[in-house]
Every structure is written in structure tokens, then in C-alpha cells.
Amino acid sequence: MKQQINRITDILRRDDGISGAMHYTEQISWILFLKFLDDFERREADNALLDGREYNYTVEKKYRWSHWAHGDNKDTSGDDLKDFVNHELFPYFKSLRGVNEDYHTLRYKIGEIFHFIDNKIDSGHTLREILDIIDDLSFQKSEDLFELSQVYEDLLRGMGSDWGNSGEFYTPRSIIKMMVEAIDPKVGQTVYDPSVGSGGFLIQAYDYMMKQDKTEKELDFLVNDTFHGNEKTGLAYIMGVMNMILHGISNPNIVKTNTLTTDIRQIQEKDRFDVILANPPFGGKEKEIIQQNFPIKTNATEMLFLQHIYKHLKLGWKTAIVVPEGVLFNTGKAFQEVKKNILEDYNLHSIVSLPAGVFLPYSGVKTNVIFFDRTWSTKDIWYYEINLERKLTKNKPLLYSEIQQIPELLKKRELGDNSWIVNVEDIKDYDISAKNPYKGEEEVLRSPDEIMKSLQENEKIITENLLELNKILQKN
């Protein structure tokens, strides 16, 4: 399957309508999705037949893959195919997002996906070539779906590398898996991500919870009512929803909206969730109209998301959030107030310091994962610093095997060279940054070029000072 997808990306690169990984990922996505959807519906129809009941297709026959891309229309190509796709197929799928349609139905979700996407493939012959390749793929078996989900993750990762704002699409799966296992969500609990992106946190939580024992009723709740989230960007939204459906979450409750437009003062218990997992956007600056939705006003995006998250946490439940290093050590007024709320109203029990380079090539910002629950006020914080014997790069990312021990260590709050506990009373000015007490100040070794440049700069400063001193002496 991966080889076939690579063939398609090579074909798309030659098309006049496609520019960069973001475009070809978007175009492969809608085509893969319609083939997957047709295989899914035919499989459901076969199962219904075996059970002696009738299956009601979501997609009308004319617009099913097996009719327009396969079957009697398999020879349609060129302008005829392009006109059908642009003027009939896409308008039909966009129409499924009707005003009277139930938001929770698969029909509405399909319409929502196509509302934010269009066919950009310029040549109908190119489109035919791609349809024929994907038509040979089968998504009928569980192993086929697993392979498809892995291939799709690779596409999303590739799109992230190609686009400047890739952080909204892709969080390293090693970090996500560690966070989910540390939080340990259970079937029957609700899971929320306020910045869904490609859906990594919700998908990992789904996979984790699917392995647990459950009744038919609990399975129905898991698939239809467990996972919730928001996504602001149109492209990230459609990628996230499709990714979740491809992974088996047939009814993802994802809303395309700016999370920060919610006035958190209006949040009630019914609006809250059991588990929150997130890597919210950071480094942004929010306008004053957005800041009005929060008791603690600041233009720092990450601090508004933190307020949103802790206000959406149900009494007694827990969250894990990726935050930039600045959140921990910044002692500005708004930063202090937000951290004061977390320490006094929540139990910030653990902080994991991630190594530099975790988000390369997307971002070089140093990050941490904070864990807190809505139980009692913080008494002390368990810290764990990930120390690797190597440097992380774009092609050598952090592996899960390098951090798989953390969930168990966090649970036991074990102490060691890389882990320690700080009493909340010893925290000054709400600076909760990870400062390993077992490590002295690291000596910074400079390269010969850096040393030479520094000497030259010092020499320049000394020369300028001597000239200035000489002028003063001459005047006197």
C-alpha cells in the first residue's frame, strides 16, 4: 500500500493543479476516503444480509466509488471525469451537510469534510490514473485498515515537514503514546482535545481503550460518544476527522471552531470531560476580543488554552498537556496567576521535561508535559527529565522505546538521577521549571570558530574604548 501511495504522489507532482506535500496529501486523502467509505458500506451491507436485515447506505448509488470510479464507468477519463467530479460528485457530498441533518450522523460528517475541500487535480487523465491505483487497494480486512492508517499517518507527517505550521498537524506519536498510557483512560470516560490537529491524541486513546474489556453498550459509547474536540483550521479539521474515521472512530465529535472563542465563565459541569489530552498551539498572540473570554487576560495563546483546559476538566478527573518551557519559568503577572490557579485548585502532580529537538523539524522550542487532576490542591510535584545519549534530529526522532518506562515511574513517583520531588512550599514566584538538583551547571563548550569570533568582538570593543579614551585625553 505504501508503494502505491508513493506512486500516486509522484504522479501528482506532475499535475499543474498540485503544489507541495500539503496539496497532494489533501488530494490523496479525499480519494482514499471515498474508496474506504465504499468498502466500509459494502462490508456493513454484507453483514446486514447475513443477519437478515436491510442496510441503508449513506451514499446514493450514483456517487458510490463502486459505481463512478469502478464498475461501468471505469473507462471514463479526461474532461468527462473531471467535470463529473467537480460539478456532480463534490456538490453532492457537500450537500450532505444539510441544515436539518443530525450533526452526529456519518452523513453529516462526510458533508462537513467535503465542505472544506475541493478537487485540485487539473488533469482528468491524471485523476483516472490515480483512481485505478487506489481501486486495486482493499480496505475490507482489519489488517488492511491498520496498514491504511499507518500510511495515512506517514502522509500527515510528510505534509507537516513541508508546511511551516506543521505543529497543528503532527505531534510525535512516541510522546502521545506515553501521555495516554500515563493518563490510563478507561472505557466509559469521555476524552477531549481542544486542538485536535490530525487527531493523534484521540486515536491513541481509542486504540488504548479498545483493548479493554467492554460490553456492547460500552463499545457503542466508545465509538460514538467518547471522543470530542475542536479544530480551528479547515485543512487540519478534515485531515483529523478523516484520520479518526480511518482508524475506526466512525463518529468523531469534532467541531470546526476556534476553541478560544468560548467564554469559560459560562462552562457548566455538563460541558466538562473526564480526560483531556492536548498539545495546544503556543507562541501565538491573541487579540483583545479573544482575551475577553478569560478571567486572566493575556495575549499568549498557550496561557488561554491552559485556562480553557482546566475549566473543562470534570471534578475528580485528569489531564496531560504539552507546554513550552516558557510556561514553567515565566513569572509575568498572567503566567503567575494561571499557574497559581493550577497549583491551588488542581493537583499538578507531575512534570516530564522533554529533550530538545522533540518537535524537529517543525519547532525547536523546548517543551514539557504537565500532568494534573481536579482533586485537591498541589502538595508536591514529581519531575522527570528525559536524558538521551544522543541528539534528536528530523531523521532521528524520539523513539517510544526511549520513554516507555515513564508511565510506570510516574505512577510510583520513583526517585533517581533523572527524577526528583519539589514541595509546593519551596516554589518561588510560581517558577515550576524542571531544575535537576543532581546536576551541576553544565559547562558550555564553544567551537574554535565561536571562540575566534568572540575574541575578535572583544578586540573591537577594546580598540573602540581606547580610541574614545584617547580623544578624552587629548581634550584635556
N, C-alpha and C positions, 0 to 999 in steps of 0.2 A: 504493500500500500504506500509506503514511504517513497519507493522508487517511482510509482505512478504520480504521486503528488509533485515530486521533483520534476518529472517530465512536464507536468502542467505549468509549473512556474516558469520553466524555460520557454514554453510556448507563449505564455502571457507576456513575457518580457519583450517579445517581438511585436506585440499588438500596440497600435497607435493610441489606444484609449487608456493604457495602463502605464503608471509611473511609480515605480518603487514598490517595496515589500508591503507597504500598507494597502496599496491598491490590489495587488494580486492576492493577498490574504483575504481581503474583503470579498473579492470575486469568487475565489475558490470556495469561500465559506457558504455563500448562498446556493451554489450549485451542489456542494456536498450535502448541505442541509436538506434540499429538496429530494435528493436521492435517498438519504437516510429516512426522511419523513415517509416516502412511498414504501420503503422496505418495512418500516415500523407499522404502517397502517395495514399492509398486506399480511404481516405476521399476526396482528391483532384480529384481522378478519378470519384467518385460518383457525386461530384459537377459538373464536366465537362459533365457527362452524362445527368444530369438534364438540363444543359444549351444547350444541343445539340452539344457539341464539343468533340473532342478526346483528351485524356490526354496522354502525353508522359512520361512514367515512367523514373525516373533517374536510377533506379536499374534494371538490367536484371532479368527476371523471376527466373532463377535458384538460384539467390543469394538474393531473397526477403525472409524475415522472414516467410511469409505465405507459402512458398514453402519448404525451407530446414529445418526450425525449427518446423513447424506445419504440416499441410496437410499430404501428402502421406509419408513423411519422418519423421513423428513424432516418429516412433519406432526406428530410427537409434540411436545407442548409442555406448559406448565403444570406441575402437580404430578407428572404421569406422567413427564415428562422429568427433573425434579428428583429424583424417587425413584430412577429408573434410575441417574442419575449418582452419587448419594450412596450407594446401597445395593448397586449391582452394579458399575458402572464403576470407581469408586475402589478398592473392596475387591479387584477383580481385579488392577488394576495394582500395588497394594501387595503382593499375593501373589507377584509376580514376583521379589521379593527373598527367595527361599527360602533356608533354611539350607544346603541341598545345592547351591545354584546357584553356578556359577563366577562369582567377582567380576568377571572380565574380560569377561564377555559383555554385549552390549547389553541383553539381557533383565534382567539384574541391575541395570544402571544405571537402566533405566526404573523398576523396582521401588523403587530407592533414592530416586529423585526423588519418587515419589508417597508414599513413606513419610513425608516431611516436609511434605506439603501436603494441603489439603482444599479442597473446593468451598465458597466463602463467598458465592456468588451466591444471594441469598434467593429471588428470583422465577424460576420455571421459564420464564415468558414472556420475561423479560429474557435468560435463557440462550439461548432459542431464537433471539431476535433477533441475538445475538452470533454464534451458530453459523452462521446464514445469511450473515452478512457475511464471516466467515472462510472459509466453504465456497466462496465465489466467488474466493478467492485461490488461486494455483497456485504450488507450490514444486518444479516439475519441472525447470526450467532453471537453469543456473549463475547467470544474471543475476537470476533470482527469488530464489535463495538469498542472493546478495550483498545485494540490497535488504532482504530479511528480516533479515539480520544487522545492517545499519545501523539499521533501525527498532528492533530489539531493544536495541541499544546506547543509542539515544535513550530508550527506556523505562527502562533501568537508570539512566541519568543523571538522569532525572526522579525516580525513586524516591530516589536519593541526595539530591537537593535537598530532598525532602520529609521526610527522616528524619534524625535527629540523628547517627546512626552511619554516615553515608553513605560515609565513607572506606573502609569494608570492602567497598563495592560498586564504587566507581569511582575509578580513577586516571586523570588526564588522558592521553588517547591520544597526544598530542604527546610527552609525557615517555617513555611506554612505547616508542614507535617509535624515539626517539633512543637509548634504552638498548639495545634489541635490535640496532640497526644498529651500535652501538659494540662490543657483545659479539661480533657476527657468528657466530651458531651455525650449525653445519654438519649436513647430513643424516648420521645415524648416531650423533650425540651425544644424550645424554639431557638433558632440561630440567626443572628443579624450581622450584616456587613454594611456600614453606611457609605462605603466607597468600593463597590463591587469589582470594577475593572473586568478582568476576564473570568471572574468567578472562582478563583483558586481556593479561597478560604471555605466557601460554601461547599464546593465539590469535595475537598479533602474531608470536611466534617461529614458529608453524606457517605463517602466511602468508609469512614471510620465507624459510623453508626449502623451502616448496612451489615456489618459483621456481628452485630449484637443480636441476641435472641429477641424476637418480636412477634406479636400476633398480627392477624390480617388487618385489624383496625389500626394498630400501631404502624404498620407498613404504609397504609393509606395516609396516615398523618405525616409520616416521614417524607413521602413523595410530594404531597400536596400542600401541607401547612407548616412544615418545619422551617423552611429557608426563606429569608426575607432580606431585602437590601435595596439600596438606591445607587444610581449611577447618573452622573451629570452629562457626560459626553455621549453623543449619539453613536459613534462608531464603537466605543468601549461597551456601550449598553448592548448593542446587537451581538457583539462578539461574546460577551458574558452570558447572555441568555441562550445563544446557540450552544455555547460550550457546556452549559449546565444541562440542556436537553440532550445533547450528545452523550453526556456522562450518565444519563438515566433519571435526572430530576425533571420529570415530564411537566411539572407545573411550578416553575420558579417564580416566586412572588417578588419580582424585581421591578422597581418603578424608575422610569427615566425622569429624574428630577435633581435639582440642586439641594442636597441634604441640608445645607446651611440656611435655607430659606424657612425652615421650621422654627417657630418660636418655642424654645424649650421650656418656657414658663407654662405653656399650655399642656405639657405632657402629663398624661394620667397613667395609672398602673396598667390599664388595658393596652396601652401603647408600648409597653416595655417588653423586653426579651430576656430569656434565661441566660443565653450565651451571646457575647459579642466578640467577633474576631475581625481585626482590621489592620490595614496599612494605609491610613488616611493620607491624602496629599499634604505635603509640607513645603515650606519655602514661599508659599503664595501670600499675597496681600489682599485682604477683603475690604470692600467698600463699606462706608458707614451704615448704609441701609441694611446690609447683612449683619453687621455688628449689633444692630438694634434687637436681634432675636436672642441675645445672650445677656445674662446678668453681668458677666465680666467682659467688658468690651476691649477688643484688641484686633488689630488687622492681621495678626498671624494665623493663617489657616489652620495649622495644627492645633492651636490652643482652642479654637472654636470647635473643632472636631472632638477634642477631648471633653469639652463641656457637653456636647451633644451625646457622646457615648455614655458618660456616667449618668446622665439624666434618663437614658433609655434602658438602664440596667434594672431588672427586677430585684426586689428585695431578696437577699439570700443567694444571688447568682453571681456569675463571674465573667471576666473579660481578659483578653490578651491583645495588646496593641503595639505595633511597630512605631517608634517615635525617633526623631532625630536627636542627636546628642545635646543640642542646644536646649531642648525642653527640660532636660535634667539639671543643667548647671545655670541656666539663665535666671537671674534674680531680679529681673524687671518686675514692675508692680503687677501687671496682669499675669505674668508667669507665676509669681509667688502666690497670687490669690487662687489660681486654678489648682496648683499643687497643694495649697493649704486645704482646699475643699476635699481633694482626694485623700490626703493623709488623715483628716479629721472625720470625714463622713464615710470613708471606704477603707478597706483593708488592703493597702498596697504592700503585698507580702513578698514579691519577688521582682528582681530586675536582672535580665540577661544582657550583658554587654556584647554586641556582635562585633566581629573583627572588621577592620577597614576593608573596603572593596567588595562587600557582600552584594551591593546593587550595581556593580560594574557590568556593562558599560553605560548603564542608564544614569547612575549618580554616584559620586564619590563621597557623599555625606556619610559620616559615621552615625550608626544607628543603634538602638537598644530595643528590647522587648520588655514592656512593663505588664505585670500581672496584678490585677486587683479584683476584689469581690465586694459585694454590698452586704456586709455582715456587721462588722464593728470597726471602730477606728484603728488605724495602724499602730502597732506596738513596736515592731521592728521589721526591717527589710533584709531579705536574703538576696545576696548578689552572686552572680556567676559570670566570670569573664572568660570568654572563649579565646584560648591561646592556641594558635596553629603553628606548626613548624614550617610553614610555607606562606608565600604571598598569594593572595587571591587576585585573579585576572579574569578578563572576559572569557577566555577559553579554559580557565581552571577555576570554576566556581566552587562555592562551599558545598560539600557533599553531606548527605544526611548521615552517613556513617560517622562523620566527624562530630556530630552533635546529638546522636540518638540517645546518649546517656542522660541528657539534660532533664527530660520529664521525670525520670526516677529520682535524680538528685534533687530536683525542685520539691518533689513530694516529701522526701526525707529531710530536706534542708541540711544536707551534709556540708561539712566544713572541710576546706583543704587549701592548697596553694592558690587555687583559682576561685575559691568561694569563701564568703565571709558574711557576717550579720552585723548590721548597724542598728542600734537602738534609736527610735524616733526622737528621743530627747537629745541625742547628740547631733542632730541635723541642724545646721545653722543657715538661716535665710532661705530655707526651703531648697537648698542645693542638694539634690539627691543623686548626683552623678556618681558613677562607679569609680571609686578610688581604692585600688587593691592595697591593703595595708601590708601585704607580704612582699611588695615590690618597691624598691627604691626608685629614685628618679633615674630614668633611662638617659644614658649619655648619647647625645645625638652626634653620630659620626658623619662628618661632611666629606664630600668628594674633593679631590685636588682642584677641580675647576671652581667649586664653590669657595674654597679657601683662597685661591688666587684672586677671584673676583672681590672677595671681602677685603683682602689686603690692598687691592687697587682702590677700592672705595675709601678705605681708611687713609690711604696715602693722599687721595684727592682732598679729603676733608682737612688733613694736616696742612697741606700746601695752601689751601684757601685761608685757613686760620693764620698761617704765618704771614701771608700777604696782607691780611687785614691788620695784623699786629704791627707789621712794618709801616703801614700807612699811618697808624696812630702815633708811632714813634717819630715819624718824620714831621707830623703836625706839631708835636711837642718840641 
